[in-house]
Amino acid sequence: MNPNQPPPPPNWPDKLLNWLVAPHLREEVLGDIHERFALRMQRLGERRARQTYWREVLAYLRPQFIKRRPSEYAKPLFTDMIRNYIKTAWRNLTKNQFYSLINMTGLTVGLAVGLLILLWVQSELSFDRFHRQADSIYRLENWAGTGSSRQIWTVTVAPIADYAKKQVPEVNDAVRISYNGSYTLFRYKDKLFKEDNTFFTDPSLFPVFDFQLIQGNPAAPFPDNSSVVLTETTAKRYFGDENPLGKTLSVDDKTSFKVSGVVRDFPKNSSIRADILLPISLMFKDRYTNRDDDKTLANDFSQFNYNTYLLLQPGASISSVAEKLRAIHLSHKPDDTDLSYLLQPLPDMHLYRADGTNGGIETVRMFGIIALLILTIACINYVNLSTARAMLRSKEVSMRKIVGAARSQLFMQFLVETALLFSLATLLALGLIYLLLPVYNQISGKELVLNLLDSQLWQVMGLTILGTLAASSIYPALLLSSFEPLKALRGKISARLSDVAFRKVLVVTQFAVSVILIAGTFIIGKQLQYIRSKELGYDKTHVFAFFMRDMGKHYEAVKADLLNQPGVAGVTRASANIVQLGEQTGDTQWDGKEQGETMFVYPVAIDKDFVPFFRMKLQQGANFTGAVADSTRFILNEAAVKAARIQNPVGKRFKLWDRDGTIVGVVKDFHFASMRQKIEPAVFYYAPDRLNAIYVKTTGNEAEPVLAATERSWKQYNANYPFEYFFLDKLFDNLYRVEQRTGTLFNLFASIAILISCLGLFGLATFTAQVRTREIGVRKILGASIAEIIQLLAKDFIRLVIIAIVIAVPIAWYTMHQWLQNFAYKIDIEWWVFGLAGLLAVGIALLTVSFQSIKAALMNPVKSLRTE
């Protein structure tokens, strides 16, 4: 028993003794008797107080035992206890509105932002995991090339899927998917749509994957080559509420397809997404009918155009399957000794590369850590304010203990206070998430939905809220319930050194996180600026492009018409998009090539105007002239010359596919892909029949009239097709959309972390000024200036922020250094970035603390001395 509480008489029955010392009885039933005992202790002395205490207890207990048994008290008393806890908690929150508001704001913002980030993380991690057979599905990929040209191809040849099913026992089924670039304009009656998200696929798509065919036969989704499967949304676009099955779509005004099935819209967390699916047998028919060579579907091991997925037997050896597939490939194409197969698990496809190295998982981990850090900062605010204000509640706690409250009761009381605050903060956070979700989706590029019936949503929310509640409630409750009553009542209790040190550690942690995020924001912004301003090796300013279709047959007339338009500075054409070249081949030969060596190049057909149009710099040799002889000439970039080890390349022999010729020029390296990768070998060749992309350079001020004139020319040759174009500047920016989103989110998260940290600092500064009011008054009477008072209150906090900066700088440098490794071309991390981040953190902290410091310094010292 506590020596400050009156012990029960030793001859009482055990049941009565147990009932008497029950915590809920001491606080709820005998509270008034205990309170009178404490007052009598001071007035009458301990012996008389104890005698009176027991007389009152027995007088109360006698009629209670006559009415009912002790066990009957348990349920109502427990209910009353919880009700009393909630009332007391609510009373304490409303009594201290300023601190409650700070805590509520910090927790609400922290929970809302933390949950938004974690929902994004959960969405990323859930990709492709909804398929029942996901653990047995693998994407087939290739290691290709030798030396510096060695790389992973995510596409394969068509026949390998059929051979895998027939000759590899571990393979249960296979699915091929290939982009449809042949059929684009779909029409139903007066509805006309240009479809870009259409694919050819095997019928096995539906039994292997869990894409639900809600109309049609899953066993035979494509009855013939004139069949088409639409998604629900696409079917609705064409047919409204009509039944789409059996309806006919006219395509490119030259063929038609009959709707044979409707598939439920592909999930947003699926790597495979399409609007329209066509039978892959139609693609093979178009590709291998009436060819001049001997290529067939069974022996074409040269065209890598297919995403191939294999369904393996459980427990199958991945390496064994890969070796068997390589043996099959080499048996049909012995020259491909530089090629090997590898299999990537379907659930890893979205966030990892096929060789197991990190892909998007780095961003997911980074955002997950940021979410936890923001939640931690919010928890730190609550812990700091709760423990700092513990001195003000010490007498309350001690009186509760003296009148019989056990430590477990006090612990529960403070736990209920935190839970009540968290409940309110959670409701506000959910409302804030609902309001912010559209903006957050726009920034992050996601399509997250706040569906309160989604079990996964509640898993993320439940774990986040419970974890945050536990982190922020246990320590303050333990501290507040641990005071020694007599010392507290005599005014001898003070914040222990360890508690003060603990709060300082928490403040340092808060601002260290803030400094890391600020520095990260600066470095990401500098890298993005570097990408935008770096010399690309070509001029893309005010250039728009489009693919010509039937217009290509009349290119010279179109070019002459455009050059006559005011505002047009130049026109050229090519076979590819210069911002992001797609086609790649290793079918190259040159003098000095070693046995078994492969050099992959990006081949681009251009006309004679292409190099001067983009202001590319010829390092050696000459440009194409437009003569017929140019068909046997090549222009290589510097990377290709270096990879092939060709000395004095002009005039040397070079072969691309079956095109044998000579090198006539070397163009300075130019960026034709993301700066995450180094500039790779590229080859320009002259082939007028392959030039289907046209580029138009405007003066900038007259872009709109030029576009209008171009559209008129388009309609003249492609009357039934919509005019679609793209500016190269915008297309270039799209290459770095992920980095731009990362930068924007980093700015947002850094601002929120600073806001929450400043809220806590503001609360601590306010409390410090409050408890030191008398000291400030004495110092002012003795002659202290306002500046000295401000320095007195602010210096401790600023010292903590400086310590946080020292800790944060190496962490921030390492984190950003790792992030920059994803880029082949990147900035150097300079010291001033961290200096600026530190100064910003100090300035924000000083501004936050100074507000309360000035307020305290300006207070009338006489009033300060009267303050209790």
KOLPA-953551 format. One record per residue (C-alpha): x, y, z; residue in three letters. Coordinates in steps of 0.05 Angstrom, whole numbers, padded with zeros to 5 digits, always signed. Example, Ala and Ser with C-alpha at 12.3 -4.5 7.8 and 13.67 -1.06 7.14 Angstrom:
BEGIN
+00246-00090+00156Ala +00273-00021+00143Ser 
END
This chain:
BEGIN
+00000+00000+00000Met +00021+00072-00010Asn +00045+00102+00056Pro +00005+00165+00040Asn -00060+00126+00039Gln -00096+00098+00101Pro -00086+00022+00105Pro -00149-00022+00115Pro -00159-00055+00183Pro -00122-00122+00183Pro -00183-00163+00207Asn -00227-00146+00147Trp -00252-00205+00104Pro -00209-00217+00041Asp -00267-00203-00007Lys -00282-00137+00026Leu -00208-00120+00026Leu -00202-00135-00049Asn -00264-00095-00064Trp -00241-00037-00022Leu -00173-00029-00055Val -00201-00038-00126Ala -00177+00024-00166Pro -00245+00041-00194His -00277+00040-00125Leu -00223+00085-00094Arg -00233+00138-00147Glu -00307+00133-00164Glu -00343+00112-00100Val -00297+00135-00043Leu -00269+00197-00078Gly -00302+00247-00031Asp -00282+00208+00031Ile -00210+00206+00007His -00210+00280-00008Glu -00234+00296+00062Arg -00180+00252+00090Phe -00126+00292+00054Ala -00153+00357+00083Leu -00157+00328+00153Arg -00085+00305+00147Met -00063+00378+00144Gln -00113+00404+00197Arg -00120+00348+00249Leu -00059+00305+00241Gly -00049+00235+00214Glu -00078+00193+00272Arg -00145+00229+00279Arg -00151+00235+00203Ala -00145+00159+00197Arg -00196+00145+00251Gln -00248+00191+00219Thr -00232+00162+00151Tyr -00249+00090+00171Trp -00312+00110+00207Arg -00338+00143+00143Glu -00316+00084+00100Val -00353+00033+00144Leu -00414+00078+00148Ala -00416+00079+00072Tyr -00402+00005+00061Leu -00454-00024+00108Arg -00517-00006+00069Pro -00483-00021+00003Gln -00469-00093+00023Phe -00541-00103+00046Ile -00567-00082-00023Lys -00521-00122-00069Arg -00460-00164-00074Arg -00392-00130-00089Pro -00386-00163-00157Ser -00448-00127-00180Glu -00412-00061-00176Tyr -00360-00080-00228Ala -00397-00065-00292Lys -00430+00001-00275Pro -00367+00025-00240Leu -00324+00009-00300Phe -00372+00046-00346Thr -00373+00105-00299Asp -00297+00104-00297Met -00290+00108-00372Ile -00343+00162-00376Arg -00306+00201-00322Asn -00240+00193-00360Tyr -00272+00221-00423Ile -00304+00279-00385Lys -00238+00296-00351Thr -00201+00291-00417Ala -00250+00337-00452Trp -00248+00386-00394Arg -00172+00388-00398Asn -00172+00399-00474Leu -00222+00456-00470Thr -00187+00487-00410Lys -00121+00492-00448Asn -00147+00513-00515Gln -00082+00544-00541Phe -00041+00481-00531Tyr -00098+00437-00553Ser -00103+00477-00618Leu -00028+00469-00631Ile -00030+00395-00618Asn -00094+00386-00659Met -00066+00425-00718Thr +00000+00388-00718Gly -00032+00319-00711Leu -00086+00334-00764Thr -00036+00359-00816Val +00014+00304-00799Gly -00039+00248-00803Leu -00070+00276-00867Ala -00004+00283-00904Val +00025+00219-00876Gly -00036+00180-00897Leu -00036+00211-00967Leu +00036+00191-00977Ile +00025+00121-00949Leu -00036+00111-00994Leu +00009+00129-01053Trp +00062+00079-01028Val +00009+00025-01018Gln -00016+00037-01089Ser +00054+00029-01117Glu +00068-00034-01078Leu +00002-00066-01100Ser +00017-00065-01174Phe +00001-00131-01210Asp -00011-00168-01144Arg -00086-00176-01154Phe -00077-00234-01202His -00089-00301-01168Arg -00031-00333-01205Gln +00015-00272-01197Ala +00069-00312-01162Asp +00074-00360-01221Ser +00073-00308-01277Ile +00139-00281-01305Tyr +00156-00231-01359Arg +00206-00259-01408Leu +00264-00211-01422Glu +00332-00213-01456Asn +00403-00196-01440Trp +00431-00172-01506Ala +00496-00145-01532Gly +00568-00147-01509Thr +00614-00101-01471Gly +00587-00030-01463Ser +00529-00046-01509Ser +00502-00100-01462Arg +00431-00083-01440Gln +00364-00112-01421Ile +00308-00116-01471Trp +00237-00123-01444Thr +00212-00147-01511Val +00224-00215-01544Thr +00215-00250-01610Val +00147-00279-01627Ala +00162-00353-01636Pro +00194-00363-01568Ile +00126-00366-01533Ala +00101-00423-01576Asp +00167-00462-01568Tyr +00165-00450-01493Ala +00096-00482-01487Lys +00115-00541-01531Lys +00187-00556-01509Gln +00195-00531-01438Val +00156-00575-01388Pro +00157-00522-01333Glu +00116-00474-01377Val +00041-00482-01369Asn +00020-00425-01415Asp +00045-00363-01450Ala +00017-00295-01470Val +00043-00246-01521Arg +00023-00173-01524Ile +00046-00124-01578Ser +00028-00052-01591Tyr -00020-00039-01649Asn +00006+00014-01696Gly -00032-00012-01756Ser -00105+00003-01739Tyr -00118+00071-01707Thr -00183+00104-01731Leu -00245+00068-01705Phe -00315+00088-01727Arg -00385+00068-01707Tyr -00440+00104-01745Lys -00425+00179-01733Asp -00376+00167-01676Lys -00303+00170-01696Leu -00244+00160-01648Phe -00169+00156-01658Lys -00148+00100-01611Glu -00076+00100-01585Asp -00081+00048-01530Asn -00095-00015-01570Thr -00056-00080-01570Phe -00052-00147-01604Phe -00054-00206-01556Thr -00062-00282-01550Asp -00129-00311-01527Pro -00091-00340-01467Ser -00090-00270-01437Leu -00155-00284-01400Phe -00140-00352-01369Pro -00070-00331-01347Val -00088-00262-01320Phe -00148-00242-01278Asp -00177-00192-01328Phe -00251-00205-01324Gln -00287-00216-01390Leu -00358-00195-01371Ile -00386-00208-01441Gln -00361-00259-01489Gly -00327-00327-01484Asn -00262-00327-01442Pro -00241-00393-01474Ala -00248-00362-01544Ala -00248-00286-01539Pro -00227-00279-01612Phe -00269-00326-01655Pro -00232-00301-01718Asp -00185-00247-01742Asn -00242-00198-01749Ser -00258-00199-01675Ser -00245-00144-01625Val -00251-00140-01548Val -00267-00073-01516Leu -00263-00048-01445Thr -00327-00026-01411Glu -00310+00047-01417Thr -00292+00041-01491Thr -00356+00003-01506Ala -00395+00057-01471Lys -00362+00110-01514Arg -00383+00076-01579Tyr -00449+00043-01562Phe -00477+00079-01501Gly -00528+00033-01467Asp -00533-00014-01527Glu -00508-00085-01522Asn -00440-00082-01556Pro -00434-00156-01573Leu -00439-00168-01648Gly -00434-00094-01665Lys -00387-00076-01722Thr -00332-00023-01720Leu -00304+00006-01783Ser -00228+00016-01778Val -00187+00063-01821Asp -00244+00062-01872Asp -00215-00002-01902Lys -00233-00059-01855Thr -00282-00077-01800Ser -00283-00114-01734Phe -00340-00147-01697Lys -00343-00139-01621Val -00334-00208-01592Ser -00324-00189-01519Gly -00324-00135-01466Val -00272-00136-01411Val -00278-00099-01345Arg -00234-00037-01345Asp -00162-00054-01328Phe -00145-00038-01256Pro -00106+00025-01243Lys -00052-00015-01209Asn -00040-00060-01269Ser +00022-00054-01312Ser -00019-00082-01370Ile -00073-00033-01392Arg -00110-00026-01457Ala -00174+00003-01487Asp -00180-00045-01546Ile -00152-00115-01556Leu -00142-00148-01624Leu -00123-00220-01640Pro -00048-00229-01648Ile -00061-00279-01704Ser -00084-00219-01746Leu -00017-00185-01734Met +00020-00248-01756Phe -00024-00252-01818Lys -00008-00181-01837Asp +00066-00188-01823Arg +00081-00256-01855Tyr +00035-00258-01915Thr +00064-00243-01984Asn +00135-00231-01959Arg +00194-00232-02007Asp +00239-00270-01958Asp +00230-00337-01924Asp +00210-00308-01857Lys +00152-00342-01822Thr +00123-00338-01752Leu +00161-00402-01733Ala +00230-00378-01754Asn +00231-00303-01746Asp +00279-00295-01688Phe +00301-00225-01709Ser +00241-00180-01693Gln +00239-00163-01618Phe +00169-00132-01614Asn +00131-00173-01563Tyr +00120-00171-01488Asn +00118-00244-01470Thr +00091-00272-01404Tyr +00100-00344-01381Leu +00057-00381-01331Leu +00104-00431-01297Leu +00089-00491-01254Gln +00096-00479-01179Pro +00168-00490-01157Gly +00197-00487-01227Ala +00271-00468-01232Ser +00275-00399-01264Ile +00347-00407-01285Ser +00333-00475-01316Ser +00275-00446-01357Val +00320-00388-01381Ala +00375-00436-01404Glu +00326-00480-01442Lys +00296-00419-01477Leu +00365-00395-01496Arg +00382-00463-01525Ala +00318-00461-01567Ile +00334-00391-01592His +00406-00410-01612Leu +00381-00472-01648Ser +00342-00427-01695His +00390-00368-01697Lys +00461-00390-01680Pro +00490-00321-01691Asp +00456-00293-01628Asp +00511-00317-01581Thr +00507-00251-01544Asp +00435-00262-01524Leu +00408-00297-01462Ser +00340-00300-01429Tyr +00318-00279-01359Leu +00250-00281-01325Leu +00223-00225-01281Gln +00167-00240-01230Pro +00103-00203-01248Leu +00096-00169-01179Pro +00167-00140-01186Asp +00156-00112-01255Met +00132-00044-01235His +00187-00026-01185Leu +00248-00068-01203Tyr +00290-00080-01264Arg +00294-00150-01293Ala +00364-00161-01265Asp +00338-00147-01195Gly +00366-00077-01188Thr +00323-00021-01161Asn +00276+00017-01206Gly +00218+00056-01179Gly +00225+00024-01111Ile +00276+00077-01092Glu +00223+00132-01098Thr +00172+00089-01060Val +00221+00077-01003Arg +00239+00151-01001Met +00166+00173-00997Phe +00151+00119-00945Gly +00207+00145-00902Ile +00183+00217-00911Ile +00113+00197-00889Ala +00140+00165-00826Leu +00184+00226-00813Leu +00125+00274-00819Ile +00084+00230-00772Leu +00143+00228-00725Thr +00148+00304-00725Ile +00074+00308-00708Ala +00084+00259-00651Cys +00144+00297-00625Ile +00102+00360-00620Asn +00052+00325-00576Tyr +00105+00291-00533Val +00144+00355-00524Asn +00084+00398-00503Leu +00056+00343-00459Ser +00121+00332-00421Thr +00139+00406-00418Ala +00071+00421-00386Arg +00078+00362-00338Ala +00100+00410-00282Met +00034+00448-00287Leu -00004+00383-00277Arg +00039+00355-00221Ser -00006+00379-00165Lys -00068+00351-00200Glu -00034+00283-00208Val -00010+00283-00136Ser -00079+00300-00107Met -00109+00243-00148Arg -00057+00196-00119Lys -00068+00219-00047Ile -00143+00208-00052Val -00131+00137-00077Gly -00118+00138-00152Ala -00069+00084-00173Ala -00015+00096-00224Arg -00051+00051-00274Ser -00112+00095-00268Gln -00072+00157-00281Leu -00038+00124-00339Phe -00106+00107-00369Met -00130+00177-00356Gln -00074+00208-00397Phe -00080+00154-00450Leu -00154+00171-00458Val -00136+00245-00464Glu -00088+00229-00521Thr -00138+00181-00553Ala -00193+00234-00551Leu -00147+00285-00583Leu -00127+00234-00636Phe -00199+00217-00650Ser -00215+00289-00665Leu -00151+00298-00705Ala -00167+00234-00746Thr -00236+00260-00764Leu -00207+00326-00786Leu -00151+00291-00823Ala -00201+00249-00862Leu -00239+00312-00882Gly -00174+00345-00902Leu -00154+00284-00944Ile -00221+00286-00979Tyr -00210+00360-00997Leu -00137+00352-01017Leu -00143+00287-01056Leu -00159+00318-01125Pro -00100+00365-01120Val -00055+00310-01093Tyr -00074+00264-01151Asn -00058+00319-01200Gln +00011+00331-01170Ile +00029+00258-01160Ser -00001+00231-01225Gly -00043+00181-01187Lys -00118+00165-01186Glu -00126+00151-01112Leu -00197+00148-01085Val -00218+00155-01011Leu -00263+00094-01009Asn -00281+00082-00936Leu -00307+00013-00953Leu -00239-00009-00979Asp -00206-00057-00929Ser -00136-00040-00954Gln -00150+00034-00941Leu -00168+00017-00869Trp -00107-00026-00861Gln -00062+00032-00880Val -00102+00082-00838Met -00109+00036-00779Gly -00035+00019-00774Leu -00016+00092-00784Thr -00064+00119-00732Ile -00050+00065-00680Leu +00025+00070-00690Gly +00023+00146-00684Thr -00022+00142-00623Leu +00023+00093-00588Ala +00086+00133-00604Ala +00057+00198-00577Ser +00017+00175-00516Ser +00057+00122-00477Ile +00116+00164-00455Tyr +00076+00226-00432Pro +00027+00181-00395Ala +00083+00144-00360Leu +00117+00210-00341Leu +00054+00245-00316Leu +00033+00185-00274Ser +00101+00179-00240Ser +00104+00241-00196Phe +00114+00234-00120Glu +00053+00266-00088Pro +00084+00298-00025Leu +00140+00330-00064Lys +00091+00358-00115Ala +00045+00386-00062Leu +00104+00420-00027Arg +00125+00451-00093Gly +00192+00415-00094Lys +00182+00377-00159Ile +00217+00401-00222Ser +00228+00374-00292Ala +00282+00321-00286Arg +00345+00331-00326Leu +00331+00269-00367Ser +00263+00295-00388Asp +00293+00362-00410Val +00347+00325-00449Ala +00295+00280-00481Phe +00255+00340-00505Arg +00318+00371-00534Lys +00332+00307-00572Val +00261+00309-00601Leu +00268+00382-00622Val +00335+00367-00656Val +00303+00308-00692Thr +00246+00351-00717Gln +00291+00404-00747Phe +00342+00353-00774Ala +00286+00323-00815Val +00265+00392-00838Ser +00336+00411-00859Val +00343+00345-00898Ile +00278+00359-00936Leu +00298+00431-00950Ile +00366+00410-00977Ala +00333+00355-01018Gly +00286+00406-01048Thr +00343+00451-01069Phe +00384+00394-01100Ile +00325+00364-01138Ile +00307+00433-01164Gly +00379+00446-01187Lys +00382+00378-01222Gln +00317+00392-01259Leu +00342+00461-01278Gln +00407+00430-01303Tyr +00368+00382-01346Ile +00327+00437-01377Arg +00386+00482-01391Ser +00438+00431-01412Lys +00462+00434-01484Glu +00426+00377-01520Leu +00465+00377-01584Gly +00405+00401-01624Tyr +00357+00460-01622Asp +00286+00441-01605Lys +00261+00512-01593Thr +00192+00528-01624His +00191+00462-01662Val +00128+00420-01668Phe +00122+00353-01703Ala +00070+00302-01725Phe +00066+00237-01765Phe +00043+00249-01836Met +00003+00186-01855Arg -00021+00198-01927Asp +00008+00267-01927Met +00078+00236-01934Gly +00065+00220-02007Lys +00059+00295-02021His +00115+00319-01975Tyr +00149+00366-02025Glu +00083+00403-02039Ala +00067+00407-01964Val +00137+00432-01949Lys +00133+00486-02003Ala +00065+00509-01977Asp +00090+00512-01904Leu +00153+00551-01922Leu +00109+00603-01955Asn +00072+00614-01890Gln +00094+00674-01847Pro +00128+00650-01783Gly +00156+00584-01812Val +00232+00581-01805Ala +00243+00511-01832Gly +00214+00443-01848Val +00246+00374-01847Thr +00228+00301-01838Arg +00254+00237-01807Ala +00233+00167-01789Ser +00231+00177-01713Ala +00219+00225-01656Asn +00286+00258-01642Ile +00270+00271-01568Val +00263+00197-01553Gln +00288+00149-01606Leu +00255+00081-01601Gly +00281+00032-01653Glu +00347-00003-01637Gln +00387-00056-01674Thr +00451-00095-01667Gly +00452-00115-01741Asp +00514-00074-01758Thr +00581-00088-01790Gln +00645-00047-01798Trp +00718-00057-01812Asp +00752-00078-01748Gly +00692-00111-01715Lys +00713-00169-01671Glu +00684-00239-01674Gln +00621-00242-01631Gly +00620-00167-01617Glu +00554-00130-01617Thr +00543-00056-01621Met +00471-00033-01613Phe +00454+00031-01650Val +00393+00075-01658Tyr +00380+00080-01733Pro +00345+00143-01758Val +00326+00157-01830Ala +00332+00232-01845Ile +00331+00279-01905Asp +00385+00329-01925Lys +00353+00385-01885Asp +00352+00349-01818Phe +00422+00366-01793Val +00420+00441-01809Pro +00346+00445-01786Phe +00365+00423-01715Phe +00431+00461-01718Arg +00471+00398-01705Met +00546+00404-01708Lys +00584+00361-01757Leu +00651+00344-01725Gln +00678+00311-01788Gln +00656+00300-01860Gly +00594+00327-01895Ala +00519+00324-01893Asn +00473+00287-01941Phe +00461+00322-02007Thr +00394+00291-02027Gly +00425+00253-02085Ala +00408+00180-02098Val +00479+00161-02077Ala +00462+00182-02006Asp +00425+00115-01997Ser +00493+00082-01988Thr +00521+00135-01940Arg +00518+00141-01864Phe +00528+00195-01812Ile +00548+00168-01743Leu +00547+00204-01677Asn +00611+00208-01635Glu +00586+00153-01588Ala +00580+00104-01646Ala +00650+00120-01672Val +00678+00111-01603Lys +00641+00045-01590Ala +00664+00017-01657Ala +00735+00042-01646Arg +00739+00071-01716Ile +00799+00116-01729Gln +00789+00170-01782Asn +00718+00146-01796Pro +00701+00188-01858Val +00706+00143-01919Gly +00707+00078-01877Lys +00659+00021-01892Arg +00596+00012-01850Phe +00536-00035-01858Lys +00467-00027-01827Leu +00420-00086-01838Trp +00429-00103-01912Asp +00449-00032-01929Arg +00523-00031-01944Asp +00558+00036-01952Gly +00609+00086-01925Thr +00612+00137-01869Ile +00609+00208-01897Val +00603+00247-01832Gly +00607+00247-01756Val +00556+00289-01718Val +00569+00315-01647Lys +00534+00273-01594Asp +00463+00295-01579Phe +00413+00273-01525His +00357+00231-01554Phe +00334+00199-01489Ala +00329+00215-01415Ser +00392+00240-01381Met +00387+00180-01335Arg +00426+00143-01388Gln +00489+00160-01426Lys +00486+00180-01499Ile +00487+00116-01540Glu +00508+00102-01612Pro +00463+00130-01666Ala +00466+00125-01742Val +00434+00171-01793Phe +00418+00140-01861Tyr +00382+00167-01922Tyr +00316+00131-01941Ala +00261+00178-01967Pro +00209+00122-01966Asp +00215+00115-01890Arg +00208+00189-01871Leu +00140+00193-01839Asn +00151+00246-01785Ala +00152+00320-01804Ile +00183+00376-01763Tyr +00163+00449-01770Val +00203+00505-01737Lys +00166+00570-01723Thr +00191+00638-01703Thr +00153+00630-01637Gly +00108+00692-01643Asn +00065+00663-01699Glu +00057+00591-01676Ala -00019+00593-01677Glu -00026+00615-01750Pro +00026+00564-01771Val -00012+00508-01735Leu -00076+00530-01768Ala -00043+00529-01837Ala -00013+00460-01822Thr -00080+00433-01801Glu -00111+00457-01866Arg -00057+00421-01905Ser -00069+00359-01862Trp -00143+00358-01877Lys -00128+00361-01950Gln -00093+00293-01948Tyr -00122+00261-01884Asn -00193+00285-01884Ala -00219+00230-01837Asn -00164+00234-01786Tyr -00157+00284-01729Pro -00096+00329-01731Phe -00050+00313-01673Glu +00018+00347-01662Tyr +00068+00356-01605Phe +00119+00409-01588Phe +00188+00381-01575Leu +00197+00425-01513Asp +00136+00395-01480Lys +00155+00325-01502Leu +00224+00336-01472Phe +00193+00358-01406Asp +00151+00295-01405Asn +00214+00253-01402Leu +00225+00281-01333Tyr +00154+00280-01308Arg +00172+00233-01251Val +00229+00278-01229Glu +00185+00340-01234Gln +00132+00306-01191Arg +00185+00285-01142Thr +00210+00356-01138Gly +00140+00385-01128Thr +00123+00334-01074Leu +00190+00347-01040Phe +00173+00422-01037Asn +00106+00406-01008Leu +00132+00356-00957Phe +00188+00402-00935Ala +00139+00459-00924Ser +00093+00415-00883Ile +00150+00387-00841Ala +00173+00459-00827Ile +00102+00480-00810Leu +00092+00424-00761Ile +00161+00434-00730Ser +00147+00508-00722Cys +00080+00494-00689Leu +00116+00452-00636Gly +00171+00503-00628Leu +00119+00558-00621Phe +00083+00519-00566Gly +00148+00505-00529Leu +00169+00578-00534Ala +00101+00600-00508Thr +00106+00551-00449Phe +00178+00572-00434Thr +00157+00645-00432Ala +00098+00627-00387Gln +00138+00589-00335Val +00193+00641-00334Arg +00146+00701-00328Thr +00171+00719-00259Arg +00243+00712-00279Glu +00232+00758-00338Ile +00199+00809-00292Gly +00257+00808-00243Val +00308+00815-00299Arg +00271+00875-00328Lys +00268+00909-00261Ile +00343+00898-00253Leu +00355+00931-00321Gly +00353+00877-00374Ala +00336+00903-00443Ser +00284+00874-00490Ile +00339+00847-00535Ala +00371+00811-00476Glu +00304+00780-00456Ile +00294+00756-00528Ile +00364+00727-00529Gln +00351+00693-00462Leu +00290+00657-00488Leu +00313+00643-00559Ala +00385+00621-00551Lys +00369+00551-00526Asp +00323+00537-00584Phe +00371+00564-00636Ile +00427+00522-00607Arg +00383+00460-00617Leu +00369+00480-00689Val +00444+00488-00703Ile +00457+00419-00674Ile +00401+00392-00720Ala +00436+00424-00780Ile +00502+00391-00762Val +00468+00323-00758Ile +00425+00333-00820Ala +00479+00355-00870Val +00515+00288-00878Pro +00449+00250-00881Ile +00422+00298-00934Ala +00487+00295-00974Trp +00487+00218-00975Tyr +00413+00213-00992Thr +00417+00263-01050Met +00482+00233-01074His +00448+00166-01080Gln +00389+00197-01117Trp +00434+00232-01167Leu +00467+00166-01184Gln +00405+00151-01225Asn +00428+00204-01276Phe +00485+00196-01324Ala +00489+00272-01328Tyr +00482+00307-01262Lys +00501+00367-01220Ile +00555+00369-01166Asp +00529+00377-01096Ile +00557+00443-01070Glu +00566+00463-00997Trp +00525+00526-01003Trp +00462+00485-01013Val +00467+00459-00942Phe +00488+00527-00917Gly +00426+00558-00947Leu +00382+00502-00920Ala +00412+00513-00851Gly +00403+00589-00853Leu +00331+00580-00875Leu +00318+00532-00817Ala +00351+00579-00767Val +00313+00639-00794Gly +00246+00603-00790Ile +00261+00578-00719Ala +00284+00648-00697Leu +00221+00680-00727Leu +00178+00629-00692Thr +00211+00637-00623Val +00219+00713-00628Ser +00144+00724-00632Phe +00133+00697-00562Gln +00199+00724-00536Ser +00181+00795-00556Ile +00112+00787-00526Lys +00142+00764-00460Ala +00196+00818-00461Ala +00144+00873-00470Leu +00101+00850-00411Met +00095+00897-00351Asn +00145+00871-00299Pro +00098+00888-00242Val +00044+00844-00273Lys +00097+00790-00286Ser +00117+00788-00212Leu +00044+00780-00192Arg +00036+00720-00238Thr +00029+00653-00202Glu 
END
